[in-house]
Amino acid sequence: MDPFAADDLILAYALAQAVVALLVVRFCDLYEREPISILALLFVWGAVVAAILASAGNAALSDQLPRDVEVVFGPAISAPLVEELAKGLALVVAFVASRWANRRFGLFEFDGITDGIVYGAAVGIGFAFTEDLYYFFREARASGVAEALDVFVDRRDFFGPAMLRHAIWTATFGAGLGAATRARSWRGRLGWPLLGLTAAMLMHAVNNGLQPILLSIKYGFETTYDYFAIGVPIELADRMDASARSLADTLDWISLAYVVAFFALIALGLRHQRRVIREQLEPEVERGLISAELAATAGSFRRRVATELAQVRAGDMAAARQTSALSRELAELAFAKDRLAGTEGAEPELERRRETVRDLVADRA
């Protein structure tokens, strides 16, 4: 294969997969879908800024480890610490920016566990995009395009569990930050993000460290070092290769479990959001802000889609856009009421949101 043609093909393949994965994750946020511009910025952070920080951090930390430890366990030590911090920094910036936007403009885009999951996944997808391309080009220089393609396809695992690893790890920290937005005490505001970051690092460490740890237990640390660094006799290499492949299969099953848990958490989050919308909009119906029909539409994704499709089929695109915008604002109002319940000084923000809803309802009339 022409190396230049392979480069173009791999880049297009990786970018297409990353974009589709990003859109799928965004779609999962049914009631308060995040702006694509913010997700794109987080993707770029993961692909560029986090990748640069991680590269420098991994090199610096690896240099501090003894040679044999670095060869065998280096990726399980440095990568979970450095890479999860580099990716997580983007979420911290987004979180702080959201708090500032809320105080200045009455906006709050980072609000709850589902938002944290979606934002974290966007960063992780961007980071994986760059990392997988790096491994492809490194292997291509060392062993040729054919071997590099094998490495790349194995890592990309088109919409298989492997390609979502970084997305899930960073989304775990994002979920912790999202939970902190609903915490009532400083323990929760600090504890949930720390728990999420620790869980992300542990999952990353298991992914990178399970194979060398078990090989070291079975064959000894020195033999495992020789296996990775300088080679071992053919017969022993065959046995260790077989063990490594078996452990790789185990990691695939672990990654699949992560994916199932990831989407199960999203489903639980959506169920919670649906309940919050219905409970918090009921008083707004009673006070005359909106009709019961609008509240029911905002609280049911299926009903909202059916309404929008009916409007599109009728040729009224403006009405469909209004239905979408109003449903989102009603969800934002419901989530704000739930988040600010029992908080002093909450009424001005809630009233700003009600005014936005009034304007949208008036436009529909």
Secondary structure, 3 states (H helix, E strand, C coil): CCHHHHHHHHHHHHHHHHHHHHHHHHHCCCCCCCCHHHHHHHHHHHHHHHHHHHHHHHHHHHHCCCHHHHHHHHHHHHHHHHHHHHHHHHHHHHHHHHHHHHHHHCCCCCCCHHHHHHHHHHHHHHHHHHHHHHHHHHHHHHHCHHHHHHHHHHHHCCCCCHHHHHHHHHHHHHHHHHHHCCCCCHHHHHHHHHHHHHHHHHHHHHHHHHHHHHHHHHHCHHHHHHHHHCCCCHHHHHHHHHHHHHHHHHHHHHHHHHHHHHHHHHHHHHHHHHHHHHHHHHHHHHCCCCCHHHHHHHCCHHHHHHHHHHHHHCCCHHHHHHHHHHHHHHHHHHHHHHHHCCCCCCHHHHHHHHHHHHHHHHHHC
